[in-house]
Amino acid sequence: MQQFTTQQVNTLFKLAHELRINPQGDLLKGKILSTIFYEPSTRTQSSFTSAVQRLGGTVIPLNQITSSVVKGESLEDTVRTMECYSDVIVLRHPEKGSVKAASSFLRKPLINAGDGIGEHPTQALLDVFTIREELGTVNGLHITLVGDLKHGRTVHSLSQLLQHYDVTLHFVSPASLAMPAELLGKLKTKYSVHENLDDVLKVTDVLYVTRIQKERFESIQAYEAVKGSYIITPQLMTNAKSRMIVMHPLPRVDEISPELDTDSRAAYFRQMEYGVFVRMALILQVLDVNLSSLEYLTN
């Protein structure tokens, strides 16, 4: 997230908003995107596929099970191979820093779709875009991030992206899953740290819920000790503002009750749809597609 300036973020969101209002079908005609996923993905991989296809491009999907990785092929050789077949690559890998390392081997654009417990930049971009579209602004809001803040790459990226705005952040987690001190030390916005969600729920404008990530724990005992620490239910939400939103990068396990899905404040499925438009805009930008024919974007 550190590579983005405030102007770049605003330009990206303007483009995403216009693509949402005025869909375009051929801006990526003749372009090919490769998705390389070493970890499971439903939303991110499908969202990028949808984004490219809506713009007239095509996708080559690759995952760890079906690729030559099972034969021992290195990450370097895999990305260099797929670069030969495509114009842009989207990569997810379980090791922190792996995507940045892979970019050093390539001549073509590489988009980070998640690197272990490191970052998930496009998720953060769609998260902030969701807030803008749902609430009309980001500035002046109280944004509460709750759950597994230690392992959650989505909240790591989101907290950094929100440094472009005048917000107050509230971090709510068990002590063992707190936001890394290294990240807290970089924050320029106001923030507070809590273990009890009730401390900040009443002032919250955006409640960003994350899953306790079982796969990141060294033992099942450690996971069981914090499992179910926070569960968002309709009863709990009676103490929240009437105009606010609940977000979640998904998948969810038990941290948001399905009974909350019919609440107008439940934005997590709308959030997924917003992500398609953000990724459409990002792909157009990294490929430097000429948008001069779109008058409503250049005025």
C-alpha positions in Angstrom: 0.0 0.0 0.0 3.0 2.3 0.5 3.3 2.8 -3.3 0.0 4.6 -3.6 -0.4 8.4 -3.4 -3.6 10.1 -2.4 -4.0 11.4 -5.9 -3.6 7.9 -7.4 -6.1 6.4 -5.0 -8.7 9.1 -5.8 -8.2 8.7 -9.6 -8.6 4.9 -9.2 -11.8 5.3 -7.3 -13.2 7.9 -9.8 -12.6 5.4 -12.6 -14.1 2.5 -10.6 -17.2 4.6 -9.9 -17.7 5.5 -13.5 -17.2 1.9 -14.6 -19.9 0.9 -12.1 -22.3 3.6 -13.5 -21.4 3.3 -17.2 -20.1 -0.3 -17.9 -17.7 -0.7 -20.8 -17.3 -3.9 -22.7 -14.2 -3.8 -25.0 -11.5 -1.8 -23.3 -9.4 -4.9 -22.7 -10.2 -6.6 -26.0 -7.1 -8.7 -27.0 -5.6 -8.5 -23.5 -4.9 -11.6 -21.4 -4.6 -11.8 -17.6 -3.1 -14.8 -15.8 -4.1 -15.6 -12.3 -1.6 -17.7 -10.3 -2.9 -18.8 -6.9 -0.8 -20.9 -4.5 -3.5 -20.5 -1.8 -7.3 -21.1 -2.1 -9.4 -18.2 -3.3 -13.1 -17.7 -4.2 -13.6 -14.0 -4.3 -10.3 -12.6 -5.3 -9.7 -15.0 -8.2 -13.3 -14.9 -9.4 -13.4 -11.1 -9.0 -10.3 -10.6 -11.2 -11.8 -13.0 -13.8 -15.1 -11.1 -13.8 -13.3 -7.8 -14.1 -11.3 -8.8 -17.2 -14.1 -10.5 -18.9 -16.5 -7.6 -18.4 -13.9 -5.4 -20.2 -13.6 -7.9 -23.1 -10.3 -9.5 -22.1 -9.5 -13.2 -21.4 -8.1 -15.1 -18.4 -5.6 -17.9 -18.0 -6.2 -19.5 -14.5 -3.5 -21.4 -12.7 -3.4 -22.9 -9.2 -1.0 -24.9 -7.2 -2.8 -28.2 -7.8 -2.9 -28.0 -11.6 0.4 -26.3 -12.2 4.0 -27.6 -12.5 4.5 -26.5 -8.9 3.6 -30.1 -8.0 6.7 -31.1 -10.0 8.9 -28.8 -8.0 8.9 -25.7 -10.3 10.1 -22.5 -8.6 8.0 -19.4 -8.3 10.5 -17.5 -10.5 10.1 -20.0 -13.4 6.3 -20.1 -13.0 5.8 -16.4 -13.2 8.3 -16.0 -16.0 6.4 -18.7 -17.9 3.0 -17.1 -17.5 4.4 -13.7 -18.5 5.1 -15.2 -21.9 1.4 -15.9 -22.3 -0.2 -12.8 -20.8 -0.2 -9.0 -20.5 -0.6 -8.9 -16.7 -0.3 -11.4 -13.8 -2.2 -11.6 -10.6 -0.4 -13.6 -7.9 -1.3 -15.0 -4.5 1.4 -16.8 -2.5 1.6 -18.0 1.2 5.0 -16.3 1.9 5.1 -12.7 3.0 7.1 -10.6 0.5 6.9 -13.3 -2.2 4.9 -11.1 -4.6 7.5 -8.3 -4.4 10.3 -10.8 -5.0 8.5 -12.2 -8.0 8.1 -8.8 -9.5 11.8 -8.5 -9.9 11.8 -11.3 -12.4 9.2 -9.7 -14.7 8.9 -7.1 -17.4 5.1 -7.0 -17.3 2.7 -5.8 -14.5 2.2 -8.0 -11.5 -0.7 -7.5 -9.1 -0.5 -8.6 -5.5 -3.5 -10.8 -4.6 -2.2 -11.6 -1.1 1.2 -12.7 0.2 0.8 -14.8 3.4 0.2 -12.6 6.4 1.7 -9.6 4.6 -0.6 -7.5 2.5 -3.7 -7.7 0.3 -3.7 -4.3 -1.5 -6.6 -4.8 -3.9 -8.8 -5.9 -1.0 -8.0 -2.7 0.8 -8.8 -0.7 -2.3 -12.2 -2.3 -2.7 -12.8 -1.9 1.0 -12.3 1.9 1.0 -14.2 2.1 -2.3 -17.1 0.3 -0.5 -17.0 2.9 2.3 -17.1 5.8 -0.2 -20.0 4.3 -2.2 -22.0 3.3 0.9 -21.5 6.3 3.2 -20.6 9.0 0.7 -17.2 9.8 2.3 -14.4 8.3 4.3 -13.2 11.4 6.1 -14.5 11.9 9.7 -15.4 8.3 10.2 -14.8 5.9 13.1 -13.6 2.6 11.6 -13.4 -0.4 13.9 -11.4 -3.5 12.8 -12.2 -6.6 14.8 -10.9 -10.2 14.9 -7.6 -11.6 13.9 -5.5 -8.5 13.4 -2.2 -10.3 13.8 -2.5 -12.6 10.8 -5.1 -10.7 8.8 -3.4 -9.3 5.7 -6.6 -7.5 4.7 -6.5 -5.3 7.9 -2.8 -4.7 7.5 -3.3 -3.2 4.0 -6.6 -1.4 5.0 -5.0 0.4 8.0 -2.2 1.6 5.7 -4.6 2.8 3.0 -6.7 4.7 5.5 -3.7 6.9 6.2 -4.8 9.0 3.2 -8.0 10.0 5.1 -9.0 11.8 8.3 -10.3 8.8 10.2 -10.2 7.3 13.7 -9.2 3.6 13.8 -10.2 1.2 16.6 -8.5 -2.1 16.8 -10.4 -4.8 18.6 -8.9 -8.3 19.2 -7.7 -10.8 21.8 -4.3 -9.7 23.1 -2.6 -12.6 21.3 -4.1 -11.5 17.9 -3.4 -7.7 18.2 -2.3 -5.6 15.3 1.5 -5.9 14.9 3.4 -3.2 16.7 5.4 -2.5 13.5 2.3 -1.5 11.7 0.9 0.5 14.6 4.2 2.4 14.6 3.6 3.6 11.1 0.1 4.9 11.6 -0.4 8.7 11.4 -4.1 8.6 12.1 -5.7 8.5 15.6 -6.3 5.0 16.9 -7.2 3.0 20.0 -6.7 -0.6 21.0 -9.3 -2.7 22.8 -10.2 -6.3 23.6 -13.9 -5.5 24.2 -16.0 -4.5 21.2 -18.6 -2.8 23.4 -16.0 -0.1 24.1 -16.3 1.4 20.7 -19.4 -0.1 19.0 -21.7 2.9 19.7 -19.3 5.3 17.9 -18.5 3.0 15.0 -19.4 4.0 11.4 -17.7 1.0 9.8 -17.4 -2.3 11.5 -14.8 -4.4 9.7 -15.0 -8.0 10.9 -12.3 -10.6 10.1 -12.2 -14.3 10.5 -9.9 -16.0 13.2 -7.6 -17.7 10.7 -7.2 -21.2 11.9 -4.7 -22.1 9.2 -2.2 -19.5 10.5 -2.0 -21.0 14.0 0.9 -23.3 15.1 -1.4 -25.5 17.1 -5.1 -26.3 17.3 -5.0 -25.5 21.0 -3.9 -21.9 20.3 -6.8 -21.5 17.8 -9.4 -23.0 20.1 -8.4 -20.5 22.8 -9.5 -17.5 20.7 -12.1 -19.1 18.4 -15.4 -17.3 18.6 -14.0 -14.3 20.5 -16.3 -12.0 18.6 -19.7 -12.9 17.0 -21.7 -10.2 15.4 -25.5 -10.8 15.9 -28.7 -8.8 15.4 -28.9 -8.4 19.1 -25.4 -7.0 19.4 -26.2 -4.6 16.5 -29.1 -3.0 18.5 -26.3 -1.0 20.2 -24.8 0.2 16.9 -25.7 3.3 14.8 -28.7 3.1 12.5 -26.5 4.5 9.7 -23.3 2.5 9.5 -22.1 -0.5 7.7 -20.8 -4.0 8.6 -18.0 -5.3 6.3 -16.1 -8.6 6.0 -13.5 -9.7 3.4 -15.0 -13.2 3.6 -15.0 -16.2 4.0 -16.8 -16.1 7.3 -17.1 -19.0 9.7 -19.1 -18.0 12.8 -18.0 -14.4 13.4 -21.1 -12.9 11.7 -24.5 -14.5 12.3 -26.4 -15.3 9.0 -29.4 -13.6 10.7 -27.6 -10.3 10.2 -27.6 -10.7 6.4 -31.1 -9.0 6.0 -30.0 -6.0 7.9 -29.5 -3.0 5.6 -26.2 -2.3 7.4 -24.8 -5.6 6.3 -22.6 -4.5 3.3 -20.3 -7.6 3.0 -21.9 -9.0 -0.1 -22.3 -5.6 -1.8 -18.6 -5.2 -0.9 -17.7 -8.1 -3.1 -19.5 -6.5 -6.0 -17.7 -3.2 -5.6 -14.5 -5.2 -5.8 -15.1 -6.1 -9.4 -15.2 -2.4 -10.4 -12.1 -1.5 -8.4 -10.2 -4.4 -10.1 -11.5 -3.4 -13.5 -10.1 0.1 -12.9 -6.8 -1.2 -11.5 -6.2 -3.4 -14.5 -6.9 -0.6 -16.9 -4.4 1.6 -15.1 -1.6 -0.9 -14.8 -2.0 -1.7 -18.6 -2.1 2.0 -19.3 -5.2 1.6 -21.5 -6.1 4.8 -23.4 -9.4 6.1 -21.8 -9.5 9.3 -23.9 -12.6 8.0 -25.7 -14.5 8.0 -22.4 -15.6 11.7 -22.1 -17.1 11.2 -18.7 -13.8 10.0 -17.3 -11.6 12.8 -18.8 -13.8 15.8 -18.1 
